[in-house]
Amino acid sequence: MSADNSAVVPLWLLYEDEIDAWPAPSPPAARWLAEQRFRGEKHRVLLLPDADGALAGAVAGLGKRQGELSLWHAAGLPERLPPRRFELAQQFTDSEATQLSLGFAYGAYRFERYRLARSERAALLEMPANADAAYVALAAEALTMARDWINTPTADFGPAELGAAARRLAERHRGVFREWLGDELLQGNFPAIHAVGRASVSAPRLLEIRWLPAGGESLPRVTLLGKGVCFDSGGLDLKSAAGMALMKKDMGGAAVALALAHMLMTSRIRAQLRVLVPAVENSVSGNAYRPGDVLATHKGLTVEVGNTDAEGRLVLCDALALADEERPDLMIDFATLTGAARVALGPELPALFGNDDACVAELARVAAAEGDSLWPMPLWAGYDDELGSKIADLNNVAASSFAGAIFGALFLKRFVTQSPRWMHVDLYAWNSKDRPGRGIGAEAHAVRGVYRYLMQRYGAAA
């Protein structure tokens, strides 16, 4: 008998402590679990055959019970289940149904732009009736956008292509797009962005998107900033081959900021939204900026270049100073800024800094509930003098080899003097090992958590 591949297959998701009491759909199914020694291990899948050997259902493990389910409980299932349509055989809370649905969408992602042979279609989950289908579709689209941008090599996604992507996003949402390109950066007083990017054949640029809902001229201002270093050779302080291997992902902050902006504009956040992305390639040529150079900045502060490989803070400082002039209600920047943050927290947990402890704590709380955790870190003023310079207002690197993530955040803080609430997210934007549903490649850290926080803080426009 041939199987009906169009039929929807029931899927049970079981914790380890539910196995013994599970009301199996049939005695053979219960015996099959026992024979296979299935104990609900997280991400383990067991297929249930019917009397004719066709697929009658599937059981997947959720592991130990630890709070509410997140998308990571389901992200590994699409690659472990056969390419069929499944439906949840149990009732879950609205939040959990939403997270499981998003997990299936997330785990089905494949980056195959450069492959001749494409992967087999992934398993699909029928959306439970109580899931937030609009949020799942929006989050899945935004995360795919960010991951595609980060995964794409710089030859096909440099500063010009990043600028084009930002322009398309602005046009899609009927926002206003502006770009300072090449020497226009000098005319607009963005000398640090220009200095970092001028050695590349792809001209440096500063990208801006402005958006607000109809009649929203009096709404609070929210500004997002993203580090858009499309490739980082290290400049004249050249990285090693191993250090350079993943540097196509150094625009991960920009990808996160733009993907987040897409979600906020689609949801019509009740705020005036501004996005700023300095887009550059940190290259080596005869006109590359040098160690020991002193750079002017949009803020008026001068910066001695202690290391050309600390370029992210240099491009962000001009953008932050511009954003700070408007004194927005809230300003958040995203950047793959320091290796020190990864040493401290690992690749999966972005570091979170800010000048308002209440905002930092609330964002961390909301992001954790969304399964998109951020970890608060101290902006400790006791280290501030480590950024001193004998010939300029400050140095772009510290004299100490310790606390690198804090030093990076303290440098950026020098350019935020008027805005009451500013937060800085130091993220990795990459999965460095294969895990269920999270293969090696791009990761859009912080998009979901910050989206939830901002929508809760400002609400949606009518």
C-alpha positions in Angstrom: 0.0 0.0 0.0 1.4 3.4 -0.9 1.5 6.1 1.7 -0.7 9.2 1.3 1.9 12.0 1.5 -0.7 14.7 1.4 -2.2 13.6 4.8 -1.4 15.6 7.9 0.6 13.5 10.4 0.1 13.8 14.1 3.1 14.9 16.1 3.4 14.4 19.9 6.0 16.5 21.8 6.8 14.9 25.2 9.0 15.9 28.1 11.1 13.2 29.8 8.7 13.1 32.7 5.7 12.4 30.5 6.8 9.3 28.8 5.5 6.7 31.3 2.1 8.3 31.5 1.7 9.1 27.8 -1.6 7.8 26.4 -0.3 6.3 23.3 -2.6 6.3 20.3 -2.4 2.5 20.1 -0.8 -0.4 22.1 1.7 -1.0 19.3 2.8 2.6 19.5 3.4 2.3 23.3 5.4 -0.9 22.7 7.4 0.7 19.9 8.5 3.5 22.3 9.5 0.9 24.9 11.4 -1.2 22.3 13.3 1.9 21.0 14.0 3.0 24.6 12.6 6.4 23.8 12.8 8.6 27.0 11.9 12.1 25.6 15.5 13.2 25.0 15.5 16.7 23.6 15.4 16.7 19.8 15.2 12.9 19.5 12.5 11.8 17.0 10.7 8.5 16.8 8.4 7.7 13.8 5.3 5.6 14.5 4.2 3.1 11.7 0.7 1.8 11.2 -0.2 -1.8 10.5 0.9 -1.5 6.9 4.2 0.2 7.6 3.1 3.7 6.6 3.8 6.7 8.7 1.0 7.0 11.3 2.6 9.6 13.6 5.8 10.9 15.2 7.0 11.5 18.7 9.7 14.1 19.5 11.4 14.7 22.8 11.4 18.0 24.7 14.0 17.0 27.2 13.7 18.0 30.8 10.9 20.4 31.8 12.5 23.9 32.3 9.9 26.7 32.1 7.9 27.5 28.9 8.8 26.1 25.5 10.8 28.3 23.1 11.4 28.0 19.4 14.7 26.1 20.2 12.6 23.1 21.3 11.2 22.7 17.8 14.0 24.2 15.6 15.8 20.8 15.3 12.7 18.9 14.2 12.3 19.8 10.5 15.6 18.2 9.6 14.8 15.1 11.7 11.3 14.4 10.5 10.4 13.2 7.0 9.3 16.0 4.5 5.6 15.7 5.4 3.0 18.0 7.0 2.6 17.6 10.7 0.1 18.9 13.3 0.5 19.0 17.0 -1.4 16.3 18.7 -1.6 18.1 22.0 -2.8 21.5 23.2 -0.2 24.1 24.1 -0.5 27.6 25.5 -0.8 30.4 23.0 2.7 31.5 23.6 4.1 27.9 23.3 2.1 27.2 20.1 3.6 30.4 18.6 7.1 29.5 19.7 6.9 26.0 18.3 5.5 27.2 15.0 8.4 29.7 14.7 10.8 27.0 15.6 9.7 24.9 12.7 10.1 27.9 10.4 13.5 28.7 11.8 14.7 25.1 11.5 13.6 24.9 7.9 16.0 27.7 6.8 18.6 26.8 4.3 21.2 29.1 2.6 21.7 27.5 -0.8 22.3 30.4 -3.1 25.6 28.9 -4.2 24.6 25.3 -4.4 23.7 23.4 -7.6 22.0 20.6 -5.6 19.3 21.8 -3.3 18.2 20.2 0.0 15.1 18.0 0.2 12.0 20.0 1.4 11.9 20.2 5.1 9.0 19.0 7.3 6.2 21.5 7.8 4.0 22.2 10.8 0.4 23.1 10.4 -0.1 26.3 12.4 -2.1 25.6 15.6 -5.3 27.6 15.8 -4.1 29.4 19.0 -0.7 30.4 17.6 0.0 34.0 16.6 0.3 33.4 12.9 1.0 37.0 11.9 4.0 37.1 14.3 5.3 33.8 13.2 5.3 34.8 9.5 6.8 38.2 10.3 9.6 36.9 12.5 10.4 34.1 10.2 10.7 36.6 7.3 12.9 39.0 9.2 15.2 36.3 10.6 15.6 34.9 7.1 16.5 38.3 5.7 19.1 38.9 8.4 20.6 35.4 8.0 20.8 35.6 4.2 22.6 39.0 4.4 25.1 37.7 7.0 25.7 34.4 5.1 26.3 36.1 1.8 30.0 36.6 0.9 31.2 40.2 0.7 31.8 39.9 -3.0 28.1 39.8 -3.4 27.1 41.8 -0.3 29.5 44.7 0.2 28.7 48.3 1.3 26.9 49.0 -2.0 24.7 46.0 -1.8 24.0 46.6 1.9 22.9 50.2 0.9 20.7 48.8 -1.8 19.0 46.4 0.7 18.4 49.3 3.1 16.9 51.4 0.3 14.5 48.6 -0.7 13.4 48.2 2.9 12.7 51.9 3.2 10.7 51.9 -0.1 8.8 48.8 0.9 7.5 50.6 4.1 7.2 54.0 2.4 10.0 55.4 4.6 12.5 58.0 3.7 15.9 56.8 2.7 19.1 58.8 2.6 22.7 57.9 1.9 26.0 59.8 2.4 28.4 58.2 -0.1 32.1 58.5 -0.4 33.3 62.1 0.0 29.8 63.1 1.0 30.8 61.7 4.3 33.4 64.4 4.7 30.9 67.1 3.6 28.4 65.8 6.2 31.1 65.7 8.9 31.4 61.9 9.3 35.2 61.7 9.0 35.7 58.5 11.0 33.4 56.5 8.8 35.2 57.8 5.8 38.6 57.0 7.2 37.8 53.4 8.0 36.2 52.7 4.6 38.2 54.8 2.1 40.7 52.0 1.3 38.0 49.8 -0.3 37.0 49.8 -3.9 33.4 50.0 -2.6 33.0 53.5 -1.2 32.1 53.9 2.4 28.6 55.2 3.2 26.2 56.1 5.9 22.6 54.8 5.4 19.6 56.3 7.0 15.9 55.2 7.1 13.2 57.4 8.7 9.7 56.1 9.2 6.6 57.0 11.2 3.0 56.0 11.2 0.5 58.5 9.7 0.1 61.5 11.9 2.9 60.4 14.1 5.0 63.6 14.1 4.6 64.0 17.9 5.4 60.4 18.8 8.6 59.5 20.7 11.7 58.9 18.7 13.4 55.5 18.6 16.8 55.1 16.8 18.4 51.8 15.8 22.0 51.6 14.7 23.9 48.7 13.2 27.6 48.2 12.5 27.8 47.5 8.8 31.5 46.5 8.3 30.9 44.2 5.3 34.4 42.7 5.6 37.1 43.4 8.1 40.6 42.6 7.1 41.9 44.3 10.2 43.3 47.1 8.1 47.0 47.7 8.4 46.9 45.8 11.7 46.1 42.8 9.5 44.2 39.9 10.9 45.5 36.3 10.6 44.0 34.1 8.0 41.9 32.3 10.7 40.8 35.6 12.2 39.7 36.8 8.8 37.8 33.7 7.8 34.4 34.8 9.2 34.7 38.5 8.6 31.8 38.6 6.1 29.7 38.4 9.2 31.1 41.7 10.6 28.0 43.5 9.3 25.8 41.3 11.6 24.8 44.3 13.6 23.5 46.1 10.5 21.5 43.0 9.5 20.0 42.8 12.9 19.0 46.5 13.0 17.4 46.3 9.5 15.6 43.0 10.2 14.3 44.5 13.5 13.2 47.7 11.7 11.3 45.6 9.2 9.3 44.0 12.0 8.7 47.3 13.8 7.5 49.0 10.6 5.3 46.1 9.6 3.7 46.1 13.1 3.4 49.9 13.0 5.2 50.7 16.2 3.8 53.8 17.8 7.1 55.7 17.5 9.1 57.7 15.0 11.7 55.2 13.8 15.2 56.0 12.6 17.8 53.5 11.4 21.4 54.4 10.9 24.0 52.0 9.4 27.6 53.0 8.6 28.5 50.6 5.8 32.2 50.1 5.0 34.8 47.5 4.2 38.0 47.8 6.3 40.5 47.1 3.6 44.2 47.7 2.9 45.6 50.0 0.3 47.8 53.0 -0.1 45.3 55.3 1.4 44.2 53.1 4.3 44.1 54.7 7.7 47.1 53.9 10.0 47.9 53.0 13.5 48.9 56.3 15.2 46.6 58.4 13.0 44.4 60.9 14.8 40.8 60.9 13.4 38.3 63.7 13.7 34.7 62.6 14.5 31.2 64.0 14.1 31.1 64.7 17.8 34.2 66.9 17.6 36.3 64.5 19.7 39.6 63.4 18.3 40.6 59.7 18.4 44.1 58.3 18.2 44.1 55.0 16.3 45.7 52.5 18.6 44.6 49.6 16.4 43.0 49.6 12.9 41.3 46.4 13.8 39.1 48.2 16.3 37.2 49.8 13.4 33.6 49.1 14.4 33.6 51.6 17.2 35.1 54.2 14.9 32.3 53.9 12.3 29.6 53.7 15.0 30.9 56.7 16.9 30.0 59.1 14.0 26.5 57.5 13.6 25.9 57.6 17.4 26.9 61.3 17.6 24.5 62.1 14.7 21.7 60.1 16.4 22.4 61.7 19.8 21.8 65.2 18.4 18.1 64.5 18.2 17.9 63.3 21.8 15.7 60.3 21.0 13.6 58.7 23.7 15.6 55.4 23.1 18.6 54.5 21.1 19.9 51.0 20.6 23.0 49.9 18.6 23.9 46.4 17.5 27.5 45.4 16.7 29.8 42.5 16.3 32.2 44.7 18.3 34.5 42.6 20.5 36.0 39.2 20.7 36.2 39.9 24.5 32.4 39.6 24.7 32.6 36.1 23.3 35.3 35.2 25.7 33.1 36.4 28.6 29.8 35.0 27.4 30.3 32.7 24.5 28.9 32.9 21.0 25.2 32.4 21.9 24.8 35.2 24.5 25.1 38.8 23.4 26.4 41.3 25.9 24.1 44.2 26.8 25.2 47.6 28.1 23.3 50.8 28.7 23.2 54.1 30.5 19.8 53.4 32.1 19.8 50.4 34.4 16.0 50.0 34.4 15.9 49.8 30.6 18.7 47.3 30.5 17.0 45.1 33.2 13.6 45.2 31.4 15.1 44.4 28.0 17.0 41.5 29.4 13.8 40.2 31.1 11.7 40.4 28.0 14.4 39.0 25.7 14.9 36.0 28.1 11.1 35.3 28.0 11.3 35.3 24.2 14.1 32.8 24.2 16.5 35.4 22.8 18.6 36.2 25.8 20.9 39.2 26.3 23.2 39.5 29.3 23.6 42.8 31.2 27.2 43.9 31.6 28.6 46.9 33.5 29.5 50.3 32.0 32.0 50.7 34.8 33.3 54.2 34.9 36.4 53.1 36.8 37.9 51.8 33.5 37.2 55.0 31.5 40.7 56.4 31.9 42.1 53.4 30.1 41.0 55.0 26.9 43.2 58.0 27.3 45.6 59.3 24.7 48.6 61.7 25.1 47.8 63.4 21.8 44.1 63.1 21.3 40.9 63.2 23.3 40.8 59.4 23.5 42.2 56.2 21.9 40.1 53.6 20.1 41.7 50.8 22.2 42.5 50.6 25.9 45.9 50.4 27.4 44.8 47.2 29.3 44.3 43.8 27.7 41.4 43.0 30.1 37.7 43.9 30.0 37.7 44.5 26.2 33.9 44.4 25.9 33.5 47.0 28.6 36.1 49.2 27.0 34.3 49.0 23.6 31.1 50.1 25.2 32.8 52.9 27.2 34.3 54.2 24.0 30.8 54.3 22.4 29.3 56.0 25.5 31.6 59.0 24.9 29.5 59.8 21.9 26.2 59.6 23.7 25.8 62.6 25.9 22.3 63.9 25.3 20.1 60.8 24.9 18.5 59.7 28.2 18.3 56.0 27.2 20.9 54.2 25.1 21.7 50.5 24.9 24.5 48.7 23.2 24.3 45.0 22.1 27.6 43.3 21.4 26.7 40.2 19.5 28.4 37.4 17.5 25.8 36.9 14.6 27.1 33.4 14.0 26.6 29.8 15.0 30.0 28.2 15.3 28.9 24.6 15.7 26.2 22.4 14.4 23.3 21.9 16.7 19.7 20.8 16.1 18.1 23.5 14.0 21.1 25.8 14.4 23.6 24.8 11.8 27.0 26.5 11.3 26.2 29.9 9.8 24.5 33.2 10.4 22.5 33.9 13.6 20.2 36.9 14.0 20.7 37.5 17.7 18.5 40.0 19.5 15.9 40.6 16.8 13.0 38.8 18.5 13.9 40.0 22.0 14.3 43.6 21.2 11.2 43.6 19.0 9.1 42.3 21.9 10.6 44.9 24.2 10.0 47.8 21.9 6.4 46.8 21.0 5.6 46.4 24.7 7.2 49.8 25.5 5.6 51.8 22.7 2.7 49.8 21.4 1.2 49.7 17.9 -0.2 52.8 16.1 -3.9 52.7 15.3 
